């Protein structure tokens, strides 16, 4: 018994407890905001789902802290196939809403699962393993092309199957950051930018639906469609602006409590913080997420292997992309594309995926190169 307790003590000493504590602070803060946002809708069911997801997420965090990232990377082909099968499951079982046009969910009664959230983790693991397998010849055109195709297939599948533009863009950011961190020459990025610029008119005309085009246009002028695609941004900015410095108080926000703010417990939870807790609440949310991301970046730089370095870089990119896009769309600076704010927004799949991602960071930390930043 004493041996087991000693092993358990050593395990908790090695995993990243600080990262877990900050994540729990974010989850707790998020649940307070969700309770306030949904009090007129019966907040009990929302809090129950969020609490269960958080508890399960902690378990997944601890389990994945044991994971040998190098061994998982060597199985990248199987992880890649699993991700493609997960995405393709939406063809047969996917559901969504008419408002968003997304078919990004698989529902079992009242329980919903969003495959793309877990797919991000599988994508990071598989892509890191593929890059590592090509490490000695990354400069070759064939390797770059191969890695491009690797990323294009799941990204294209997500958009084609579910029309989930938000998740697709997060995958793109992860791909770009991991390629950069792998040491791919800058000329490839320059060539990609030129190609993207040349293809933009074609993409705009043939690949984006009219509602998706409007989401981009209303960023520059929300009044183009004030009761449609511009409505979310207009109401969100009113909510944040009305909160001023200290906010109206929890449960007292006009936009939130009277139902003017859409998706208030999910995509626009940051707007709830702005209206009811003011600028102080918004800063608190940003600081907490910045601490999580900074910890992830610190561990990334001390990773003990190339594959774990890439995995940590991918997780950091995922968190940064979702944080920047969510806050950007809440403040009207970026298009509304339906992305949750990590750990703060309501959603079981999102919460579980983030804790799993942080578990990978904790695993890398257990084998990280020692430094003065290791505490």
Secondary structure per residue as TSV (DSSP state, phi and psi in degrees):
chain	resnum	aa	ss	phi	psi
A	1	X	-	360.0	-41.4
A	2	X	H	-64.6	-34.7
A	3	X	H	-65.4	-40.6
A	4	X	H	-64.2	-45.0
A	5	X	H	-63.8	-36.1
A	6	X	H	-66.5	-41.3
A	7	X	H	-64.9	-39.9
A	8	X	H	-64.8	-40.6
A	9	X	H	-64.2	-42.0
A	10	X	H	-64.3	-38.2
A	11	X	H	-62.4	-47.8
A	12	X	H	-70.0	-20.8
A	13	X	H	-75.9	-30.8
A	14	X	H	-87.3	-33.8
A	15	X	S	-69.9	164.6
A	16	X	-	-85.1	86.3
A	17	X	H	-65.7	-37.2
A	18	X	H	-61.4	-43.2
A	19	X	H	-63.3	-41.8
A	20	X	H	-64.0	-40.9
A	21	X	H	-63.7	-44.7
A	22	X	H	-65.0	-38.0
A	23	X	H	-62.7	-39.7
A	24	X	H	-68.5	-34.0
A	25	X	H	-62.3	-44.0
A	26	X	H	-61.8	-44.9
A	27	X	H	-63.3	-41.5
A	28	X	H	-65.2	-45.7
A	29	X	H	-59.7	-44.0
A	30	X	H	-60.4	-41.5
A	31	X	H	-66.7	-33.3
A	32	X	H	-63.0	-44.2
A	33	X	H	-67.1	-40.5
A	34	X	H	-64.1	-41.6
A	35	X	H	-60.2	-42.5
A	36	X	H	-68.0	-43.5
A	37	X	H	-65.9	-31.0
A	38	X	T	-109.0	12.6
A	39	X	G	-62.4	-30.1
A	40	X	G	-81.5	-9.0
A	41	X	G	-106.7	0.9
A	42	X	-	86.5	79.0
A	43	X	H	-68.3	-15.7
A	44	X	H	-56.6	-45.9
A	45	X	H	-67.3	-37.8
A	46	X	H	-65.7	-44.7
A	47	X	H	-66.0	-36.3
A	48	X	H	-62.2	-46.7
A	49	X	H	-62.1	-44.6
A	50	X	H	-66.1	-38.9
A	51	X	H	-67.7	-44.5
A	52	X	H	-61.9	-43.9
A	53	X	H	-61.7	-38.1
A	54	X	H	-67.4	-44.0
A	55	X	H	-62.6	-46.7
A	56	X	H	-63.6	-38.3
A	57	X	H	-61.1	-39.5
A	58	X	H	-61.4	-42.3
A	59	X	H	-61.0	-43.2
A	60	X	H	-65.5	-37.7
A	61	X	H	-58.2	-47.1
A	62	X	H	-66.9	-40.4
A	63	X	H	-64.0	-46.4
A	64	X	H	-72.5	-18.8
A	65	X	H	-63.7	-25.2
A	66	X	T	-79.0	-16.8
A	67	X	-	-64.0	137.2
A	68	X	-	-89.2	102.8
A	69	X	H	-62.7	-34.2
A	70	X	H	-65.9	-40.0
A	71	X	H	-67.2	-41.8
A	72	X	H	-62.1	-39.8
A	73	X	H	-61.9	-32.7
A	74	X	H	-70.2	-16.0
A	75	X	T	-102.4	26.1
A	76	X	H	-59.5	-32.3
A	77	X	H	-63.2	-40.2
A	78	X	H	-71.3	-36.8
A	79	X	H	-65.1	-39.6
A	80	X	H	-63.5	-45.8
A	81	X	H	-63.1	-40.2
A	82	X	H	-60.9	-39.5
A	83	X	H	-65.5	-42.8
A	84	X	H	-63.6	-40.3
A	85	X	H	-65.4	-37.6
A	86	X	H	-63.2	-44.6
A	87	X	H	-65.8	-43.5
A	88	X	H	-66.5	-19.5
A	89	X	H	-61.7	-23.1
A	90	X	H	-68.7	-22.7
A	91	X	H	-60.9	-38.8
A	92	X	H	-97.1	-32.5
A	93	X	H	-120.5	-0.7
A	94	X	E	-67.9	138.4
A	95	X	E	-132.3	165.6
A	96	X	-	-166.0	-157.2
A	97	X	-	-121.7	149.7
A	98	X	T	-68.2	-29.5
A	99	X	T	-64.8	-46.3
A	100	X	T	-89.4	-25.8
A	101	X	-	79.5	3.5
A	102	X	-	-88.2	141.2
A	103	X	-	-117.3	63.2
A	104	X	-	-101.7	6.0
A	105	X	E	-120.8	149.6
A	106	X	E	-117.8	123.5
A	107	X	E	-113.7	136.7
A	108	X	E	-119.9	86.5
A	109	X	T	68.9	-123.2
A	110	X	T	-85.4	-6.0
A	111	X	E	-95.2	129.1
A	112	X	E	-119.2	140.7
A	113	X	E	-123.3	134.1
A	114	X	-	-107.9	99.3
A	115	X	H	-55.7	-35.6
A	116	X	H	-61.0	-29.7
A	117	X	H	-64.3	-46.6
A	118	X	H	-74.8	-28.5
A	119	X	H	-61.7	-29.6
A	120	X	H	-61.2	-41.6
A	121	X	H	-65.7	-45.7
A	122	X	H	-63.6	-38.5
A	123	X	H	-62.0	-45.0
A	124	X	H	-60.9	-46.1
A	125	X	H	-63.7	-46.0
A	126	X	H	-68.4	-41.8
A	127	X	H	-68.2	-38.4
A	128	X	H	-62.1	-42.6
A	129	X	H	-64.9	-39.7
A	130	X	H	-66.2	-44.3
A	131	X	H	-60.9	-43.7
A	132	X	H	-62.0	-36.5
A	133	X	H	-68.6	-21.4
A	134	X	T	-105.2	13.3
A	135	X	G	-55.0	-38.1
A	136	X	G	-77.4	-10.5
A	137	X	G	-137.8	37.2
A	138	X	T	-67.7	-21.9
A	139	X	T	-75.8	-14.1
A	140	X	S	-75.5	148.0
A	141	X	H	-61.8	-36.2
A	142	X	H	-64.1	-41.5
A	143	X	H	-64.7	-44.4
A	144	X	H	-62.9	-42.1
A	145	X	H	-63.3	-41.5
A	146	X	H	-63.2	-43.1
A	147	X	H	-68.3	-35.0
A	148	X	H	-63.1	-43.3
A	149	X	H	-65.8	-39.7
A	150	X	H	-52.8	-46.1
A	151	X	H	-78.0	-36.9
A	152	X	H	-63.9	-36.0
A	153	X	H	-62.7	-55.2
A	154	X	H	-66.1	-36.3
A	155	X	H	-64.4	-45.4
A	156	X	H	-64.3	-38.9
A	157	X	H	-63.4	-43.8
A	158	X	H	-58.9	-46.0
A	159	X	H	-70.2	-41.8
A	160	X	H	-67.8	-39.2
A	161	X	H	-82.4	-40.8
A	162	X	H	-116.9	-9.6
A	163	X	-	57.6	28.3
A	164	X	-	-88.6	87.3
A	165	X	H	-65.6	-36.6
A	166	X	H	-60.3	-51.5
A	167	X	H	-63.8	-38.7
A	168	X	H	-59.4	-42.3
A	169	X	H	-68.6	-34.1
A	170	X	H	-64.5	-41.6
A	171	X	H	-58.6	-41.5
A	172	X	H	-62.5	-43.9
A	173	X	H	-63.0	-43.8
A	174	X	H	-58.7	-46.2
A	175	X	H	-58.2	-48.8
A	176	X	H	-63.8	-46.2
A	177	X	H	-64.5	-43.4
A	178	X	H	-67.1	-36.8
A	179	X	H	-64.3	-42.9
A	180	X	H	-63.0	-45.9
A	181	X	H	-66.2	-26.7
A	182	X	H	-72.2	-15.8
A	183	X	T	98.4	18.3
A	184	X	-	-62.0	137.1
A	185	X	-	-59.9	145.9
A	186	X	H	-64.0	-24.4
A	187	X	H	-62.1	-29.0
A	188	X	H	-69.4	-38.2
A	189	X	H	-68.9	-39.9
A	190	X	H	-62.8	-42.5
A	191	X	H	-63.9	-38.5
A	192	X	H	-65.7	-39.3
A	193	X	H	-64.6	-42.5
A	194	X	H	-63.1	-44.3
A	195	X	H	-63.0	-42.6
A	196	X	H	-64.4	-40.3
A	197	X	H	-63.0	-42.0
A	198	X	H	-68.5	-32.8
A	199	X	H	-86.9	-10.8
A	200	X	H	-55.4	-46.4
A	201	X	H	-59.5	-39.0
A	202	X	H	-65.9	-43.0
A	203	X	H	-64.1	-43.7
A	204	X	H	-59.9	-42.7
A	205	X	H	-78.6	-39.4
A	206	X	H	-108.9	-19.8
A	207	X	T	-106.7	-28.1
A	208	X	S	-93.8	134.6
A	209	X	-	-72.6	165.7
A	210	X	H	-61.6	-38.8
A	211	X	H	-67.5	-32.5
A	212	X	H	-71.8	-37.1
A	213	X	H	-61.9	-42.7
A	214	X	H	-64.4	-34.1
A	215	X	H	-60.1	-35.2
A	216	X	H	-75.2	-44.8
A	217	X	H	-65.5	-36.0
A	218	X	H	-71.5	-13.9
A	219	X	H	-61.7	-38.9
A	220	X	H	-83.6	-28.6
A	221	X	-	-153.2	89.9
A	222	X	G	-59.2	-22.8
A	223	X	G	-72.9	-6.6
A	224	X	G	-61.2	-32.5
A	225	X	G	-149.3	66.8
A	226	X	T	-65.2	-24.3
A	227	X	T	-102.9	0.9
A	228	X	T	-119.4	-112.1
A	229	X	T	-69.3	-19.5
A	230	X	T	-88.0	-9.8
A	231	X	H	-62.0	-45.7
A	232	X	H	-58.3	-49.1
A	233	X	H	-65.5	-40.4
A	234	X	H	-62.9	-49.5
A	235	X	H	-65.6	-35.7
A	236	X	H	-65.7	-43.6
A	237	X	H	-68.4	-35.6
A	238	X	H	-62.4	-43.9
A	239	X	H	-61.9	-49.9
A	240	X	H	-64.4	-42.7
A	241	X	H	-65.4	-36.2
A	242	X	H	-71.7	-19.3
A	243	X	H	-73.0	-23.1
A	244	X	T	50.0	-134.5
A	245	X	T	-81.9	-47.8
A	246	X	T	-109.7	-5.1
A	247	X	-	84.2	170.0
A	248	X	S	-85.9	-11.7
A	249	X	-	105.5	146.3
A	250	X	T	-59.0	131.4
A	251	X	T	80.0	3.7
A	252	X	-	-114.7	0.6
A	253	X	-	-71.9	126.1
A	254	X	H	-64.3	-51.2
A	255	X	H	-61.4	-40.3
A	256	X	H	-72.4	-51.6
A	257	X	H	-76.7	-26.7
A	258	X	T	-92.7	3.1
A	259	X	T	83.1	12.6
A	260	X	-	-75.1	-30.0
A	261	X	S	-85.9	115.1
A	262	X	T	-78.2	157.7
A	263	X	T	46.5	42.4
A	264	X	T	-68.2	-27.8
A	265	X	T	-91.2	-8.7
A	266	X	T	-115.5	-91.6
A	267	X	T	-65.7	-29.2
A	268	X	T	-114.1	33.4
A	269	X	H	-65.8	-29.5
A	270	X	H	-65.0	-35.2
A	271	X	H	-67.2	-35.7
A	272	X	H	-61.5	-44.0
A	273	X	H	-60.8	-40.8
A	274	X	H	-66.4	-41.5
A	275	X	H	-73.6	-43.0
A	276	X	H	-94.2	-21.9
A	277	X	H	-120.4	-1.8
A	278	X	H	71.3	-166.2
A	279	X	H	-58.9	-35.2
A	280	X	H	-60.5	-43.8
A	281	X	H	-65.2	-41.2
A	282	X	H	-62.7	-43.9
A	283	X	H	-62.7	-40.1
A	284	X	H	-61.0	-44.1
A	285	X	H	-60.5	-46.8
A	286	X	H	-64.4	-42.1
A	287	X	H	-63.5	-43.5
A	288	X	H	-61.5	-46.4
A	289	X	H	-67.1	-35.6
A	290	X	H	-64.4	-37.1
A	291	X	H	-64.6	-41.5
A	292	X	H	-63.3	-47.4
A	293	X	H	-65.6	-41.0
A	294	X	H	-62.1	-39.6
A	295	X	H	-64.0	-42.1
A	296	X	H	-61.9	-42.3
A	297	X	H	-67.1	-37.7
A	298	X	H	-62.1	-44.5
A	299	X	H	-69.8	-34.1
A	300	X	H	-55.7	-45.4
A	301	X	H	-70.8	-14.5
A	302	X	T	-111.8	14.4
A	303	X	-	-61.4	144.8
A	304	X	S	-85.7	-11.6
A	305	X	S	-142.8	162.8
A	306	X	H	-63.7	-42.6
A	307	X	H	-67.5	-42.0
A	308	X	H	-67.7	-33.3
A	309	X	H	-60.5	-44.8
A	310	X	H	-68.2	-39.2
A	311	X	H	-62.6	-45.5
A	312	X	H	-64.1	-38.4
A	313	X	H	-63.0	-40.8
A	314	X	H	-64.8	-42.3
A	315	X	H	-64.1	-43.8
A	316	X	H	-60.6	-42.9
A	317	X	H	-62.0	-41.1
A	318	X	H	-60.6	-47.4
A	319	X	H	-66.8	-41.2
A	320	X	H	-64.9	-45.2
A	321	X	H	-60.4	-46.5
A	322	X	H	-69.0	-38.0
A	323	X	H	-66.6	-49.0
A	324	X	H	-64.1	-45.5
A	325	X	H	-66.5	-43.6
A	326	X	H	-63.9	-48.4
A	327	X	H	-66.7	-35.6
A	328	X	H	-62.8	-41.5
A	329	X	H	-75.4	-30.7
A	330	X	H	-68.0	-31.7
A	331	X	T	-94.4	2.2
A	332	X	T	80.1	13.3
A	333	X	S	-92.3	-18.8
A	334	X	S	-134.7	158.6
A	335	X	-	-62.7	148.9
A	336	X	-	-81.3	107.7
A	337	X	-	-125.3	13.1
A	338	X	-	73.2	61.1
A	339	X	-	-122.2	136.8
A	340	X	-	-80.6	157.5
A	341	X	-	-88.2	119.3
A	342	X	T	-50.2	125.1
A	343	X	T	71.8	-17.9
A	344	X	T	-93.6	-39.6
A	345	X	S	-72.9	151.2
A	346	X	S	-71.2	138.8
A	347	X	-	149.8	114.8
A	348	X	H	-62.5	-45.0
A	349	X	H	-62.0	-43.3
A	350	X	H	-62.7	-46.4
A	351	X	H	-61.9	-46.9
A	352	X	H	-61.8	-42.7
A	353	X	H	-63.4	-39.9
A	354	X	H	-68.3	-42.3
A	355	X	H	-65.2	-35.9
A	356	X	H	-63.6	-43.3
A	357	X	H	-62.0	-42.3
A	358	X	H	-68.7	-29.2
A	359	X	H	-62.9	-36.3
A	360	X	H	-64.5	-38.8
A	361	X	H	-63.4	-43.4
A	362	X	H	-62.2	-39.3
A	363	X	H	-61.4	-42.8
A	364	X	H	-65.2	-35.3
A	365	X	H	-65.5	-35.5
A	366	X	H	-62.6	-24.1
A	367	X	T	-116.7	16.3
A	368	X	-	-70.8	157.8
A	369	X	-	-69.1	125.4
A	370	X	-	-60.5	144.6
A	371	X	-	-158.8	176.7
A	372	X	T	-68.5	-11.7
A	373	X	T	-93.8	5.6
A	374	X	-	-74.4	-12.3
A	375	X	-	-84.4	360.0
